[in-house]
Amino acid sequence: MLSVIIMAAGAGTRMKSNTPKVLHKISGKKMLYYSINEAKKLSDDIQVVVYHQKEKVIEHMNKYFNDITFVTQDHINFPGTGGAVKCCNPKKDKVFILNGDMPLVTADELKKFTEIDADIVMSVIHLENPDGYGRVVIENNEVKKIVEQKDATDEEKKIKYVNAGVYLVKKEILEEFLPLLSNDNAQKEYYLTDIIDLANKAGKTIKAIEVKEEDFKGVNSKFDLANAERIHQNRIKEKWMREGVIMHLPETIYIENDVEFIGECEIESGCVFKGKSVIEESFIKANSIIEQANIKNSEIGPMARIRPASEINDSKIGNFVEVKKSILNDVKAGHLAYLGDSEIDSGTNIGAGVITCNYDGKNKYKTIIGKNVFVGSDSQLVAPVTLEDDTMIAAGSTITKDVEKGSLALSRTPQKIVKNFFYKFFGSK
């Protein structure tokens, strides 16, 4: 019974950015993603109005959704919010009108609009200081008009209700009044809010629903973006703590939207989780970064970095260890190592300063390390190379050839000692 129109055509000049406003990110996802994702919980007829850099907006949203209708606003002839809705052709009897720069709106909050019987249900926010906003004049819970502050009387300026910008409108109301909108104003734009005045004069019912500013917060600047992300982050972290995740100083932790925690995980301060990472029954120590990786029954950090396409199981990864596109099973890498494009099996110990040399300047190569391998400190494993089970690599070695099972590999310049050289060099004893 519901259609949804999402307005995403504006340039967002106050963002001071070459990126379209609705494509700025909140918790790892474009803002417009959240509006569409919540709308899909309510309707199968979703129309997104685009104009500014529309190709880029459509390209990014098509990565997530394959059943959205994109409508290009005729911005030359019909600019403004009313002009945006004019371009749409909703299929259902009632139409939600949302904004693509409201990433905090939820389907649960929008469902409350449908419980109100009216021709138009419009959202309002109560502000203790509404200065600078247009006021919504409400009598007996019905909206009588929206008045801009510059046009408001002294009495109207005392009103603390302002327009939150989300509407639920009967389709027949749009069909009747959209053609009557005029651009006879200073901006020469067609304003959706003018429908309120037209509907009132025609005796239609317009009711207000008071919403929380936090849920319907619009993003118009980088400052707004930061505040919206802070709210969104708090929601994400609250959700996972209620699911049993322990977080130390959660305000210092960053968790993107697609991250998943399974079981009782523990996270220390300053950690970052990105992409579709899955963390299961693991302890992530302070200031570690997990990017698009799977961690299970493991201890990571402090100050470790696990990069995309890594899988770490039953392992201990210590401070200043970086793992990239690698699979580690029951491995210890205590500190100061780089493990890239590698597969490392159970019982293996990686010493301090070990690196897999996986890149020759043109191509990436794999390092395969078997079970119960001991790699001594400050060793370089030049891929492609395989260290079979039960092998040892002496500290300070550069390994360029495969090492057979049970073997010790070492490559060092023989140590030379020149007695009394110190005294000869400095001329004293």
Salt bridges, closest charged atoms under 4 A:
GLU38 OE2 - LYS41 NZ 2.99
ASP44 OD1 - LYS92 NZ 3.48
ASP67 OD2 - LYS40 NZ 2.81
ASP101 OD2 - LYS21 NZ 2.72
ASP108 OD1 - LYS111 NZ 4.00
GLU109 OE2 - LYS112 NZ 3.16
ASP119 OD1 - LYS170 NZ 3.36
GLU128 OE2 - HIS126 ND1 3.82
GLU155 OE1 - LYS158 NZ 3.70
GLU156 OE2 - LYS145 NZ 2.95
ASP197 OD2 - LYS201 NZ 3.18
GLU214 OE2 - ARG235 NH2 3.97
ASP215 OD2 - LYS212 NZ 3.74
ASP215 OD1 - ARG235 NH2 2.64
GLU238 OE2 - ARG242 NE 3.00
ASP258 OD2 - LYS29 NZ 2.15
GLU266 OE2 - HIS248 NE2 2.68
GLU291 OE2 - ARG305 NE 2.80
GLU299 OE2 - LYS285 NZ 3.01
GLU322 OE2 - ARG305 NH1 3.93
GLU322 OE2 - ARG307 NH1 2.80
ASP341 OD2 - LYS324 NZ 2.64
GLU343 OE2 - LYS366 NZ 2.42
